[in-house]
Amino acid sequence: MALPPILITVILGPTSVPGSTIIDLILVIGLISLFMWGVFAARKAHLPAWSQIRFGINYTVMGLLIVVVELVLTH
């Protein structure tokens, strides 16, 4: 789970990319990953195509809510 964020940080860290941009990129990639895992879980449950997309969106929204709560608690 931690390998993609570590790789992104190691690759982009020494460049001139600001740290906040790297963090935003990691968050977006994490949300895309949640969408894909939601679709994957729905596909394994043999749900119809629209339900698979809806499941992916639900996973993404839950992940986004968790990120927002974390940001509220830390700032």
DRENDO-1510 file (C-alpha; in Angstrom, 1 decimal, always signed):
<recs>
REC; n; res; u; v; w
REC; 1; MET; +0.0; +0.0; +0.0 .
REC; 2; ALA; +2.8; +2.4; +0.8 .
REC; 3; LEU; +5.0; +1.6; -2.2 .
REC; 4; PRO; +3.4; +4.0; -4.7 .
REC; 5; PRO; +3.5; +7.1; -2.4 .
REC; 6; ILE; +7.1; +6.3; -1.5 .
REC; 7; LEU; +8.1; +5.9; -5.2 .
REC; 8; ILE; +6.4; +9.1; -6.1 .
REC; 9; THR; +8.1; +10.9; -3.3 .
REC; 10; VAL; +11.5; +9.5; -4.1 .
REC; 11; ILE; +11.1; +10.3; -7.8 .
REC; 12; LEU; +9.7; +13.8; -7.5 .
REC; 13; GLY; +11.3; +14.8; -4.2 .
REC; 14; PRO; +14.7; +15.8; -5.6 .
REC; 15; THR; +13.1; +17.7; -8.5 .
REC; 16; SER; +11.7; +21.3; -8.3 .
REC; 17; VAL; +8.2; +20.0; -7.8 .
REC; 18; PRO; +6.8; +21.6; -4.6 .
REC; 19; GLY; +6.0; +19.3; -1.7 .
REC; 20; SER; +2.3; +20.3; -1.6 .
REC; 21; THR; +2.0; +19.3; -5.2 .
REC; 22; ILE; +3.5; +15.9; -4.5 .
REC; 23; ILE; +1.1; +15.3; -1.6 .
REC; 24; ASP; -1.9; +16.4; -3.8 .
REC; 25; LEU; -0.7; +13.9; -6.5 .
REC; 26; ILE; -0.5; +11.1; -4.0 .
REC; 27; LEU; -4.0; +11.9; -2.7 .
REC; 28; VAL; -5.4; +11.9; -6.2 .
REC; 29; ILE; -3.7; +8.6; -7.1 .
REC; 30; GLY; -5.1; +7.1; -3.8 .
REC; 31; LEU; -8.6; +8.1; -4.7 .
REC; 32; ILE; -8.3; +6.7; -8.2 .
REC; 33; SER; -7.0; +3.5; -6.6 .
REC; 34; LEU; -10.1; +3.4; -4.3 .
REC; 35; PHE; -12.3; +3.8; -7.4 .
REC; 36; MET; -10.6; +0.9; -9.1 .
REC; 37; TRP; -10.8; -1.3; -6.0 .
REC; 38; GLY; -14.5; -0.5; -5.7 .
REC; 39; VAL; -15.1; -1.5; -9.3 .
REC; 40; PHE; -13.0; -4.7; -8.8 .
REC; 41; ALA; -15.0; -5.7; -5.8 .
REC; 42; ALA; -18.3; -5.1; -7.6 .
REC; 43; ARG; -17.1; -7.1; -10.6 .
REC; 44; LYS; -16.1; -10.0; -8.4 .
REC; 45; ALA; -19.7; -9.9; -6.9 .
REC; 46; HIS; -21.0; -10.2; -10.5 .
REC; 47; LEU; -22.9; -6.9; -10.3 .
REC; 48; PRO; -24.1; -5.2; -13.5 .
REC; 49; ALA; -21.9; -2.5; -15.1 .
REC; 50; TRP; -23.7; +0.5; -13.7 .
REC; 51; SER; -23.5; -1.0; -10.2 .
REC; 52; GLN; -19.8; -1.5; -10.6 .
REC; 53; ILE; -19.3; +2.1; -11.4 .
REC; 54; ARG; -21.6; +3.2; -8.6 .
REC; 55; PHE; -19.6; +1.0; -6.2 .
REC; 56; GLY; -16.3; +2.6; -7.4 .
REC; 57; ILE; -17.8; +6.1; -6.9 .
REC; 58; ASN; -18.9; +5.1; -3.4 .
REC; 59; TYR; -15.5; +3.8; -2.5 .
REC; 60; THR; -14.0; +7.1; -3.8 .
REC; 61; VAL; -16.4; +9.2; -1.8 .
REC; 62; MET; -15.7; +7.3; +1.4 .
REC; 63; GLY; -12.0; +7.7; +0.9 .
REC; 64; LEU; -12.4; +11.4; +0.2 .
REC; 65; LEU; -14.5; +11.8; +3.4 .
REC; 66; ILE; -11.7; +10.1; +5.4 .
REC; 67; VAL; -9.1; +12.4; +3.8 .
REC; 68; VAL; -11.2; +15.5; +4.7 .
REC; 69; VAL; -11.7; +14.3; +8.3 .
REC; 70; GLU; -7.9; +13.8; +8.5 .
REC; 71; LEU; -7.2; +17.3; +7.2 .
REC; 72; VAL; -9.8; +18.8; +9.5 .
REC; 73; LEU; -8.2; +17.0; +12.5 .
REC; 74; THR; -4.7; +18.0; +11.6 .
REC; 75; HIS; -5.2; +21.6; +10.7 .
</recs>
